[in-house]
Amino acid sequence: MNFYFSLNVSYHDFQQYYLGTVDKVEVHDNHGRTLWIHGRHFRRFLTRSGIQGQFKMELNAQGELVSLCKL
């Protein structure tokens, strides 16, 4: 199953996830569904300005993350 969503988080705000203070990022996909994604999956997308862009997340039949990529 694929989910598409936008994310716009400043570097300062993402520090909470990066440091482990908060572990889940709440996003809303393009169909309005709420998704909770562990912050560690976004670390590779972090820049000095934060994390911005369109993303695609793929889950397997058991609901486990298969891939997360920036479009």
C-alpha atoms as a printed R data frame, in Angstrom:
   type eleno elety resid chain resno      x      y      z
1  ATOM     1    CA   MET     A     1  0.000  0.000  0.000
2  ATOM     2    CA   ASN     A     2  1.337  3.427 -0.938
3  ATOM     3    CA   PHE     A     3  0.775  6.744  0.811
4  ATOM     4    CA   TYR     A     4  1.687 10.159 -0.589
5  ATOM     5    CA   PHE     A     5  2.098 13.220  1.614
6  ATOM     6    CA   SER     A     6  3.822 16.584  1.991
7  ATOM     7    CA   LEU     A     7  6.068 17.476  4.885
8  ATOM     8    CA   ASN     A     8  7.393 20.860  5.931
9  ATOM     9    CA   VAL     A     9  9.278 20.770  9.239
10 ATOM    10    CA   SER     A    10 11.950 23.276 10.240
11 ATOM    11    CA   TYR     A    11 15.367 22.092 11.390
12 ATOM    12    CA   HIS     A    12 14.627 23.429 14.871
13 ATOM    13    CA   ASP     A    13 11.309 21.566 15.123
14 ATOM    14    CA   PHE     A    14 12.786 18.315 13.828
15 ATOM    15    CA   GLN     A    15 15.501 18.343 16.504
16 ATOM    16    CA   GLN     A    16 12.928 16.891 18.940
17 ATOM    17    CA   TYR     A    17 12.650 13.796 16.726
18 ATOM    18    CA   TYR     A    18 16.351 13.635 15.951
19 ATOM    19    CA   LEU     A    19 17.274 13.729 19.637
20 ATOM    20    CA   GLY     A    20 14.610 11.170 20.547
21 ATOM    21    CA   THR     A    21 12.519 13.530 22.686
22 ATOM    22    CA   VAL     A    22  9.572 12.770 20.412
23 ATOM    23    CA   ASP     A    23  9.536  9.609 18.343
24 ATOM    24    CA   LYS     A    24  6.636  9.856 15.863
25 ATOM    25    CA   VAL     A    25  5.927 12.376 13.110
26 ATOM    26    CA   GLU     A    26  2.254 12.944 12.362
27 ATOM    27    CA   VAL     A    27  1.450 13.519  8.702
28 ATOM    28    CA   HIS     A    28 -1.733 13.589  6.652
29 ATOM    29    CA   ASP     A    29 -1.639 11.843  3.306
30 ATOM    30    CA   ASN     A    30 -3.173 13.220  0.121
31 ATOM    31    CA   HIS     A    31 -6.475 11.494  0.984
32 ATOM    32    CA   GLY     A    32 -6.673 13.026  4.471
33 ATOM    33    CA   ARG     A    33 -5.618  9.905  6.391
34 ATOM    34    CA   THR     A    34 -3.476 10.470  9.480
35 ATOM    35    CA   LEU     A    35 -0.182  8.571  9.546
36 ATOM    36    CA   TRP     A    36  2.265  8.241 12.434
37 ATOM    37    CA   ILE     A    37  5.798  7.592 11.159
38 ATOM    38    CA   HIS     A    38  8.832  7.081 13.355
39 ATOM    39    CA   GLY     A    39 11.100 10.141 13.127
40 ATOM    40    CA   ARG     A    40 14.205  8.041 12.465
41 ATOM    41    CA   HIS     A    41 12.905  7.329  8.958
42 ATOM    42    CA   PHE     A    42 13.193 11.032  8.083
43 ATOM    43    CA   ARG     A    43 16.754 11.647  9.333
44 ATOM    44    CA   ARG     A    44 18.337 11.121  5.920
45 ATOM    45    CA   PHE     A    45 16.122 13.882  4.469
46 ATOM    46    CA   LEU     A    46 17.131 16.482  7.082
47 ATOM    47    CA   THR     A    47 18.939 19.571  5.783
48 ATOM    48    CA   ARG     A    48 19.896 22.846  7.450
49 ATOM    49    CA   SER     A    49 16.480 24.212  6.532
50 ATOM    50    CA   GLY     A    50 14.636 21.151  7.855
51 ATOM    51    CA   ILE     A    51 12.597 18.639  5.896
52 ATOM    52    CA   GLN     A    52 10.443 19.851  3.044
53 ATOM    53    CA   GLY     A    53  8.894 18.085  0.104
54 ATOM    54    CA   GLN     A    54  6.591 15.426 -1.229
55 ATOM    55    CA   PHE     A    55  7.078 11.865  0.001
56 ATOM    56    CA   LYS     A    56  5.919  8.376 -0.869
57 ATOM    57    CA   MET     A    57  5.703  5.703  1.817
58 ATOM    58    CA   GLU     A    58  5.139  2.053  0.961
59 ATOM    59    CA   LEU     A    59  3.862 -0.480  3.501
60 ATOM    60    CA   ASN     A    60  3.634 -4.250  3.116
61 ATOM    61    CA   ALA     A    61  0.477 -6.279  3.835
62 ATOM    62    CA   GLN     A    62  1.410 -6.444  7.543
63 ATOM    63    CA   GLY     A    63  1.650 -2.638  7.779
64 ATOM    64    CA   GLU     A    64  5.447 -2.597  8.007
65 ATOM    65    CA   LEU     A    65  7.483  0.080  6.266
66 ATOM    66    CA   VAL     A    66  8.981 -1.108  2.993
67 ATOM    67    CA   SER     A    67 10.273  2.236  1.713
68 ATOM    68    CA   LEU     A    68 10.105  5.967  2.237
69 ATOM    69    CA   CYS     A    69 11.349  8.227 -0.526
70 ATOM    70    CA   LYS     A    70 11.272 11.871 -1.400
71 ATOM    71    CA   LEU     A    71  9.647 12.587 -4.746
